[in-house]
Amino acid sequence: MSVTTKLDLVGLKCPWPALKTRKALGSIAAGDRLEVHCSDPLAMIDIPNLIRETGDSVEITERGKDRVVFLIEKRQETAVSG
């Protein structure tokens, strides 16, 4: 059974959403999901690029004027840097 963890990064600006998402991915198990809420427009670029690097999967579940919500599924163990 997979677990979904919510990560509220609303109000944080680049590079913090990507950095905090990377760190959170290091603390969840393969098969679990991370629901990431961001308000920084650059997160639309940074989060998908991060997920391409980690090999996990990502989809945008909500996209509004003031925020975007990503649902990330961890496919493999990733190393945490920083």
Secondary structure as UniProt FT lines:
FT   STRAND          4..9
FT   TURN            10..11
FT   TURN            14..15
FT   HELIX           16..25
FT   TURN            26..27
FT   TURN            30..31
FT   STRAND          33..38
FT   TURN            41..42
FT   HELIX           43..54
FT   STRAND          57..63
FT   STRAND          68..73
//
